[in-house]
Amino acid sequence: MARGAKRKGAGAGKPGGQGGGPGARRQQFLTRAARVFDVPEGVAEALMSQGRRQSLRFNPLSGASRSDFAAQLAPWGDALIPLDWCEDAWHLDLEAGKALPDKLFSSGQAFIQNASSFVPVLALDPQPGERILDLCAAPGGKTSHIAALTGNQAEIWANDALPARLPKLVEVLNLLHVRTASVSAHPGQFIDRFLEGPFDRILIDAQCTGEGMIDLRRAATLRYWSMERVVEYSRLQRKMLMAASKLLKPGGVLVYSTCTLAPEENEGSVNHLLTHAPDMSLEPIEIAAPGLIPARTRWEGESFDPSLTMACRVSPSRFLEAFFVARLRKDV
Ligand SMILES: C[S@@+](CC[C@H](N)C(=O)[O-])C[C@H]1O[C@@H](n2cnc3c(N)ncnc32)[C@H](O)[C@@H]1O
């Protein structure tokens, strides 16, 4: 991309304090959500008042054949909607999810995820034979999808900073027959001090405020939400992006994703990387998932690099949670 364009430093936001009680917090969140999607607050409220949405992914690493798996799903045919933009995946009615036979899950043939989680892995486009780092891997949904897409033929490094989350990560990877080169618990913001590069591809499915999972119909949904946390995570994300990009090989691909709305954690974090790592550039995301919209280039008076329109947001809908995905490549 053209390097001439001046990137205005988008700081970690100027949030002000939390202030007020739950009502004020709800209003603050709603006002921001409406601005993020450029819609009236009533529309934002409806967007952020939806139940958990589930999808089912077939795991070819289980050894089951696609035809046998499809045959097992046949009784629930009406409640399973195949995705035309992601192989081996179906949107799933919650009640049908409860009714599906346990053995599909206990044998590692099927895994439940929100369909938005498929977008960063498809954007990463992992290939057999590559060395791939999943920086924030637990509980392993995206790591296992990477392994499935590469037929277990990539050298996958699964990392997550929180040691308490590693047992679940290892359990999921074992259940889903994933072969990894390494499972580690290093802090992502210092990953270049712990791991040797280069990696062909790196996924940073970052720790974030998880605003995409907020359901405003639930009274306690904003209990852990605060602007302080938005700022705290945006700082962490910027450091993780900087550290991980140092481990990427020239020509390699880095995908950054979050399940949050906050531009400070999304466009702001990617803009920070573009500003401080001039060898990194955004690339378009060519995935035909519904509800993908270009990322923002402005937020609360701050300008981001114009190339940020190549990153995308997933608008929340019946089956997809709000997500942010950016695909970057290091110059050769
Ligand atoms: C959004 S979740 C990852 C979900 C996972 N990619 C999946 O698809 O199953 C974010 C993860 O980041 C981890 N994390 C938090 N702080 C971190 C840090 N400083 N470095 C690396 N990982 C961190 C959390 O433990 C959490 O598991």
The ligand as a Gaussian input file, in Angstrom:
#p B3LYP/6-31G(d) Opt

LIG

0 1
 C      -11.204000     -14.480000      22.526000
 S      -10.386000     -15.599000      23.552000
 C       -9.687000     -16.720000      22.382000
 C      -10.660000     -17.718000      21.813000
 C       -9.960000     -18.768000      20.965000
 N       -9.176000     -18.154000      19.900000
 C      -10.945000     -19.756000      20.359000
 O      -11.328000     -19.580000      19.188000
 O      -11.332000     -20.695000      21.026000
 C       -8.997000     -14.686000      24.059000
 C       -7.952000     -15.497000      24.788000
 O       -6.841000     -14.632000      25.051000
 C       -6.205000     -15.092000      26.206000
 N       -5.309000     -14.025000      26.698000
 C       -5.580000     -13.060000      27.605000
 N       -4.516000     -12.277000      27.778000
 C       -3.565000     -12.738000      26.938000
 C       -2.212000     -12.353000      26.662000
 N       -1.657000     -11.324000      27.279000
 N       -1.509000     -13.060000      25.760000
 C       -2.074000     -14.136000      25.129000
 N       -3.315000     -14.559000      25.380000
 C       -4.060000     -13.866000      26.258000
 C       -7.361000     -15.457000      27.130000
 O       -6.946000     -16.376000      28.091000
 C       -8.382000     -16.018000      26.150000
 O       -8.336000     -17.416000      26.145000

